[in-house]
């Protein structure tokens, strides 16, 4: 598994997600200077973490995407093991 330096934006996002609070793109930009949160979430996914993106309607009636850290479903774990067995990973 890839490790991140403690001063990287990816690590800062990871520690915030690990605390259990969902993070939106505007919060990530204000708190960590992250301009493309989906790219950072993709980096975390490639490192083996289950990062989920959930859409919701904010108070100003705008749809926003919240990112959170969670546990992968059994189907995702099974797909990973199958890919390893087939030599794809």
C-alpha positions in Angstrom: 0.0 0.0 0.0 1.2 3.5 -0.9 2.0 5.8 2.0 1.7 9.6 1.8 3.9 12.2 3.4 2.4 14.0 6.4 2.5 17.4 4.6 0.8 16.3 1.4 -2.8 17.3 0.6 -3.7 13.7 0.1 -2.6 12.9 3.7 -4.5 15.9 5.1 -7.7 14.8 3.3 -7.2 11.2 4.5 -6.9 12.3 8.1 -10.0 14.5 7.9 -12.0 11.6 6.3 -10.6 9.2 8.9 -12.1 11.3 11.6 -15.5 10.4 10.3 -16.7 13.7 8.9 -17.7 13.9 5.2 -15.9 16.5 3.1 -17.2 18.5 0.2 -15.2 20.0 -2.6 -15.5 23.5 -1.2 -14.5 22.4 2.3 -11.4 20.6 0.8 -10.5 23.8 -1.1 -10.9 26.0 1.9 -9.2 23.7 4.5 -6.5 22.0 2.5 -6.1 24.0 -0.8 -7.3 21.0 -2.8 -8.8 22.1 -6.2 -9.7 18.7 -7.5 -11.0 16.5 -4.7 -12.0 13.7 -7.0 -8.4 13.3 -8.0 -7.3 13.1 -4.4 -10.1 10.6 -3.7 -8.9 8.5 -6.6 -5.4 8.5 -5.1 -6.7 7.2 -1.8 -8.8 4.5 -3.6 -5.7 3.4 -5.5 -3.9 3.2 -2.2 -6.5 0.7 -1.0 -9.0 2.9 0.9 -12.7 2.8 0.4 -13.7 6.4 -0.4 -17.4 6.9 -1.2 -18.9 9.9 -3.0 -22.5 10.7 -2.0 -24.6 13.4 -3.6 -26.9 15.6 -1.6 -28.8 18.8 -1.9 -27.3 21.6 0.2 -29.2 24.3 2.0 -29.0 26.7 -1.0 -30.6 24.0 -3.2 -27.4 23.1 -5.0 -26.3 19.5 -5.5 -23.0 18.8 -3.8 -20.9 15.7 -3.5 -19.6 14.6 -0.1 -16.7 12.3 0.2 -16.4 9.9 3.2 -14.2 7.0 4.2 -16.0 3.7 4.7 -15.8 -0.1 4.6 -16.0 -1.9 1.2 -18.9 -4.1 0.6 -18.5 -7.9 0.3 -19.0 -7.7 -3.5 -16.1 -5.2 -3.9 -13.8 -7.4 -1.8 -14.8 -10.5 -3.8 -14.2 -8.7 -7.1 -10.7 -7.7 -5.8 -9.9 -11.3 -4.9 -11.2 -12.5 -8.3 -9.0 -10.0 -10.1 -6.0 -11.2 -8.2 -6.8 -14.8 -8.9 -7.0 -14.1 -12.6 -3.7 -12.3 -12.5 -5.2 -8.9 -13.4 -3.6 -7.2 -10.4 
